[in-house]
Amino acid sequence: MYNLYEFFLMLNEEEKMEKRNNKMKYPDAKKHQQISFIKSGIRIIGYIFIPLSLVWATIFLVISEVVGIYEELV
């Protein structure tokens, strides 16, 4: 039978082992950069369309924001 102090030491050791076994997943920097360039290109196209057609400009700018959300998930 464990006393309270030994019990908490055992729990602490188990937590440390779990943290060591769980590797941190880092985002893919190259993929993030590529998606960022695509997003910027779509955004530039959207700004070019502002004087030509506000509807198409809005569509391109909204698409660039959706791509930006995906970019943060990579």
N, C-alpha and C positions, 0 to 999 in steps of 0.2 A: 504494500500500500504506500502511495506517495503522500508526502506532506504537501501542503499548499505551495510552498516555495519551489519544491522539485517539480510539481505539476506545471507551474508557470514557466519554469526554465525549459521544460520539455516542449511546451507549446511554442515558446520563442524559437527554439531550435528548429522545429517543424516549419515555422513561418520563414526562417532564414533559408532553409533548404528549398522551399517552394519558390522563393524569390530568385535563387540561383538557377533553378531549373527553367524558369520562365524567361526566355530571351526577349529583349525589347525589339519590337518590329519597327524598323525605321522606314520612312517613305522613300520611294524610288526617286532620287533627285533628277536623274536624266529624263524620266517620263514626266515628272512635274514640270521641268523646263520646256519640254516639247509641247505639252498641253498649254503652258503659259504663252508660248509663241503663237500657237493657233488661236488662242483667245484674243491676243493682241491684234492679230491680223483681222479677225472677225470684227473686232471693235473699230479698227481703222476703216474697214469697209462701211460699217454703220455710220461713222462720222462723215464719210464722203457722201453718203446718201442723204444727209440732212437737207441740203438745198434742193435735191432732186425729188425726193419722195419721203415724207415723214413716216408713212406707213412702213416702207421697206427699211428705213433707218431704225425705227423702233423694233422691227423684227430682228434685225441683225444685232442690235444692242442687247435685246433680251436673250438671244441665243448666246451671245458672249458671256452673259452673266450665268447662264446655265452651265456653260463650259467651265467658268470660274468655280462654280460649286463642285463640279466633278474634279477639277484640278486640286482642290483642297482635300479631296477624299483619296487621292493617289498616294 
